[in-house]
Amino acid sequence: MLLSDKLLGGLEYGFTVEEIGLQIANTMGASITILHIIPPINMDYHTSRTVKENPEYLTDTDTILGRVLRKGLENARQSSLDAVLKIRQGNIVPEILEELQSGEYDLICMGSPYSTHSLRQLYRPNVTAEVAEIAGCPALIARFEVESNTTIQM
């Protein structure tokens, strides 16, 4: 099972799909691959340099992304699942599709960008829809909804 974590584009919706994906994997006895794609970075600031220059040590960094990826691996291992993290660099859709072709995945789990309420969804491509259309395997797409009086801890 492939959990595609597009966390920098919308941290919240990655949490819901991770939770559901882990439940399915636990029920089916499947192993988990958490995939994160580092897109081409054209801004030069400390966090972007850290992510771009140290992808193999990303989970060791004190960045939001590093903490979220560590938590995802920890959650999978607490569920007694065999979990690995794969980090790729490049354009998001082609990298996810290449990973799908290189592995034997039965299911891809992705978050829905329509869970967010920002203007970004009006001008950015819908990666989830593009991948689900071409994936060649079933896709689980989960939306995220914040309940009132709820805060997200990272």
Contacts in CASP RR format, 6 or more apart in sequence:
PFRMAT RR
TARGET T0000
AUTHOR 0000-0000-0000
METHOD contacts of the structure
MODEL  1
MLLSDKLLGGLEYGFTVEEIGLQIANTMGASITILHIIPPINMDYHTSRT
VKENPEYLTDTDTILGRVLRKGLENARQSSLDAVLKIRQGNIVPEILEEL
QSGEYDLICMGSPYSTHSLRQLYRPNVTAEVAEIAGCPALIARFEVESNT
TIQM
1 21 0 8 1.000
1 24 0 8 1.000
1 25 0 8 1.000
1 28 0 8 1.000
1 30 0 8 1.000
1 31 0 8 1.000
1 32 0 8 1.000
1 33 0 8 1.000
1 105 0 8 1.000
1 106 0 8 1.000
1 107 0 8 1.000
1 108 0 8 1.000
1 109 0 8 1.000
2 33 0 8 1.000
2 35 0 8 1.000
2 99 0 8 1.000
2 100 0 8 1.000
2 105 0 8 1.000
2 107 0 8 1.000
2 108 0 8 1.000
2 109 0 8 1.000
3 17 0 8 1.000
3 18 0 8 1.000
3 21 0 8 1.000
3 32 0 8 1.000
3 33 0 8 1.000
3 34 0 8 1.000
3 35 0 8 1.000
3 108 0 8 1.000
3 109 0 8 1.000
4 35 0 8 1.000
4 37 0 8 1.000
4 96 0 8 1.000
4 108 0 8 1.000
4 109 0 8 1.000
4 110 0 8 1.000
4 131 0 8 1.000
5 14 0 8 1.000
5 18 0 8 1.000
5 34 0 8 1.000
5 35 0 8 1.000
5 36 0 8 1.000
5 68 0 8 1.000
5 69 0 8 1.000
6 14 0 8 1.000
6 36 0 8 1.000
6 37 0 8 1.000
6 92 0 8 1.000
6 110 0 8 1.000
6 111 0 8 1.000
6 127 0 8 1.000
6 128 0 8 1.000
7 14 0 8 1.000
7 36 0 8 1.000
7 65 0 8 1.000
7 68 0 8 1.000
7 69 0 8 1.000
8 39 0 8 1.000
8 65 0 8 1.000
9 113 0 8 1.000
9 120 0 8 1.000
10 113 0 8 1.000
10 116 0 8 1.000
11 64 0 8 1.000
11 68 0 8 1.000
11 152 0 8 1.000
11 154 0 8 1.000
12 115 0 8 1.000
12 116 0 8 1.000
12 144 0 8 1.000
12 146 0 8 1.000
12 152 0 8 1.000
13 111 0 8 1.000
13 112 0 8 1.000
13 113 0 8 1.000
13 115 0 8 1.000
13 116 0 8 1.000
13 142 0 8 1.000
13 143 0 8 1.000
13 144 0 8 1.000
14 111 0 8 1.000
14 142 0 8 1.000
14 144 0 8 1.000
15 144 0 8 1.000
15 152 0 8 1.000
16 111 0 8 1.000
16 115 0 8 1.000
16 142 0 8 1.000
16 143 0 8 1.000
16 144 0 8 1.000
17 109 0 8 1.000
17 110 0 8 1.000
17 111 0 8 1.000
17 140 0 8 1.000
17 141 0 8 1.000
17 142 0 8 1.000
18 34 0 8 1.000
18 72 0 8 1.000
18 75 0 8 1.000
18 109 0 8 1.000
19 75 0 8 1.000
20 109 0 8 1.000
20 140 0 8 1.000
20 142 0 8 1.000
21 32 0 8 1.000
21 107 0 8 1.000
21 109 0 8 1.000
21 140 0 8 1.000
22 32 0 8 1.000
22 75 0 8 1.000
22 76 0 8 1.000
22 79 0 8 1.000
22 81 0 8 1.000
24 30 0 8 1.000
24 107 0 8 1.000
24 109 0 8 1.000
24 140 0 8 1.000
25 31 0 8 1.000
25 32 0 8 1.000
25 76 0 8 1.000
25 79 0 8 1.000
25 81 0 8 1.000
26 79 0 8 1.000
26 80 0 8 1.000
26 81 0 8 1.000
29 81 0 8 1.000
30 81 0 8 1.000
30 106 0 8 1.000
30 107 0 8 1.000
31 81 0 8 1.000
31 82 0 8 1.000
31 83 0 8 1.000
31 84 0 8 1.000
32 76 0 8 1.000
32 81 0 8 1.000
32 82 0 8 1.000
32 83 0 8 1.000
32 84 0 8 1.000
33 83 0 8 1.000
33 84 0 8 1.000
33 85 0 8 1.000
33 86 0 8 1.000
33 99 0 8 1.000
33 105 0 8 1.000
34 69 0 8 1.000
34 72 0 8 1.000
34 73 0 8 1.000
34 76 0 8 1.000
34 83 0 8 1.000
34 84 0 8 1.000
34 85 0 8 1.000
34 86 0 8 1.000
35 85 0 8 1.000
35 86 0 8 1.000
35 87 0 8 1.000
35 88 0 8 1.000
35 96 0 8 1.000
35 99 0 8 1.000
36 58 0 8 1.000
36 65 0 8 1.000
36 69 0 8 1.000
36 85 0 8 1.000
36 86 0 8 1.000
36 87 0 8 1.000
36 88 0 8 1.000
37 87 0 8 1.000
37 88 0 8 1.000
37 89 0 8 1.000
37 90 0 8 1.000
37 92 0 8 1.000
37 95 0 8 1.000
37 96 0 8 1.000
38 51 0 8 1.000
38 52 0 8 1.000
38 55 0 8 1.000
38 87 0 8 1.000
38 88 0 8 1.000
38 89 0 8 1.000
38 90 0 8 1.000
39 89 0 8 1.000
39 90 0 8 1.000
39 91 0 8 1.000
39 92 0 8 1.000
40 89 0 8 1.000
40 90 0 8 1.000
40 91 0 8 1.000
41 48 0 8 1.000
41 51 0 8 1.000
41 52 0 8 1.000
47 63 0 8 1.000
47 64 0 8 1.000
50 61 0 8 1.000
50 63 0 8 1.000
51 58 0 8 1.000
51 61 0 8 1.000
51 63 0 8 1.000
51 65 0 8 1.000
52 89 0 8 1.000
54 60 0 8 1.000
54 61 0 8 1.000
55 87 0 8 1.000
55 89 0 8 1.000
56 87 0 8 1.000
58 65 0 8 1.000
58 66 0 8 1.000
58 69 0 8 1.000
58 87 0 8 1.000
59 66 0 8 1.000
59 69 0 8 1.000
59 70 0 8 1.000
59 73 0 8 1.000
59 85 0 8 1.000
60 66 0 8 1.000
64 154 0 8 1.000
67 154 0 8 1.000
68 154 0 8 1.000
69 85 0 8 1.000
71 154 0 8 1.000
72 83 0 8 1.000
73 83 0 8 1.000
73 85 0 8 1.000
76 83 0 8 1.000
77 83 0 8 1.000
86 99 0 8 1.000
88 95 0 8 1.000
88 98 0 8 1.000
88 99 0 8 1.000
89 95 0 8 1.000
92 127 0 8 1.000
93 125 0 8 1.000
93 127 0 8 1.000
93 130 0 8 1.000
93 131 0 8 1.000
96 108 0 8 1.000
96 127 0 8 1.000
96 131 0 8 1.000
97 131 0 8 1.000
97 134 0 8 1.000
97 135 0 8 1.000
100 108 0 8 1.000
100 131 0 8 1.000
100 135 0 8 1.000
100 136 0 8 1.000
100 137 0 8 1.000
105 137 0 8 1.000
106 137 0 8 1.000
106 138 0 8 1.000
107 137 0 8 1.000
107 138 0 8 1.000
107 139 0 8 1.000
107 140 0 8 1.000
108 131 0 8 1.000
108 132 0 8 1.000
108 135 0 8 1.000
108 137 0 8 1.000
108 138 0 8 1.000
108 139 0 8 1.000
108 140 0 8 1.000
109 139 0 8 1.000
109 140 0 8 1.000
109 141 0 8 1.000
109 142 0 8 1.000
110 127 0 8 1.000
110 128 0 8 1.000
110 131 0 8 1.000
110 132 0 8 1.000
110 139 0 8 1.000
110 140 0 8 1.000
110 141 0 8 1.000
110 142 0 8 1.000
111 128 0 8 1.000
111 141 0 8 1.000
111 142 0 8 1.000
111 143 0 8 1.000
111 144 0 8 1.000
112 128 0 8 1.000
112 141 0 8 1.000
112 142 0 8 1.000
112 143 0 8 1.000
112 144 0 8 1.000
113 120 0 8 1.000
113 121 0 8 1.000
113 124 0 8 1.000
113 126 0 8 1.000
113 127 0 8 1.000
113 128 0 8 1.000
114 121 0 8 1.000
114 143 0 8 1.000
115 143 0 8 1.000
115 144 0 8 1.000
115 145 0 8 1.000
116 144 0 8 1.000
128 139 0 8 1.000
128 141 0 8 1.000
131 139 0 8 1.000
132 139 0 8 1.000
132 141 0 8 1.000
146 152 0 8 1.000
END
